[in-house]
Amino acid sequence: MVLGAHQVSTGGITGTVADIRIILGVALKAGACGIILSHNHPSGNLNASAADKELTSRIKQAAQVMDINLMDHIIISPYEGSYFSFADEGLI
């Protein structure tokens, strides 16, 4: 069951800051046992950057401490039906 959605950050042209404490704070307040992250790549490039991979790894590690499962991290593009799933690619 989806408990809710929360926008953590709004980016600029080249990037944004996603604070792990805010992300996990929202999950804890909702009583979530699992989370799915999502962000967009307005350029349409669906390749996960090194920063995307590093952030995903750090969030996964921090969530595990609180017994919260990082289920997926999805990158979406402006093109209909176009996405990249860390879980589908074995990166979670």
N, C-alpha and C positions, 0 to 999 in steps of 0.2 A: 504494500500500500504506500502510495506517495504521501508523505506528510506535509510537503510544501516545497517551495522554490525560493531561493534568495539570491539576489544579485550582489556579489561581493565587491566588484570593481568595474569601473568604466575606463576603458583604455584611451590612449591617444592614438596617433597615427602609427607609431612603431612599437607600442607596448603598453603594459599595464602592470600594476602591482597587486598580487593576490596574497593576502595575509593569512597564513595557515591558522593562526589563533582565531581569527574571525570565522573562517570556514568551519573549523571544528566547534567553535562556540555556538554557532547556529545549529549544528547537528546535535550537540549536547542538550541545548534548550528544547529542541523538538523531540528529544528522546529517541533519536534515530539509531538503528543498529547497522545501517549501511548508508553510503552516500555515492552519488554519481556526480562527477564534475563535468562541466561543459564550458567551452569558450569558442569564439569564432576566429577565423582567419579571413578577413574581408578580401584579401588578395585572391582567395580561391585555392591557394597552395595548401594542400592537406598534409604536408610533411610535418611531423612533430619536431619542433626545434629542440636543441640541447636544453634550453631553458624550460620548455614544456616537460621534457622527460625528467629533469632534475626536480621541478616542482611536484610532479606526480609522485616521485619516489619519496620526497620529504613528507608530503601529505599522507601517503600510505603508512610510512613509519610512525608518524605522530598519531594517526588514527588507531593503529594497532595497539598502542599503549592504552587507549581508552576503550578498547574492544569494539571499535567501529570498523566495519568492512568497507574499503574503497572498492566499489563494484566496477566502476568504469570511469574513464575520462574521455570525453568525446569532443573532437574538434569538428566544427561545422563550417561550411563555406556558403557563399551566397547562391551557389548553384543548386537547384532543387535536387534533393536526394543525395547530395554529396557530403560525406562525412568520413572521419577517421576515428576508429575505436581502439583505444589502448588495450582493452580486454580482447577484442577480436584478433589483434596483432600479437598477443601473448606478452604484452609489456606491463601487465598489472600482476 
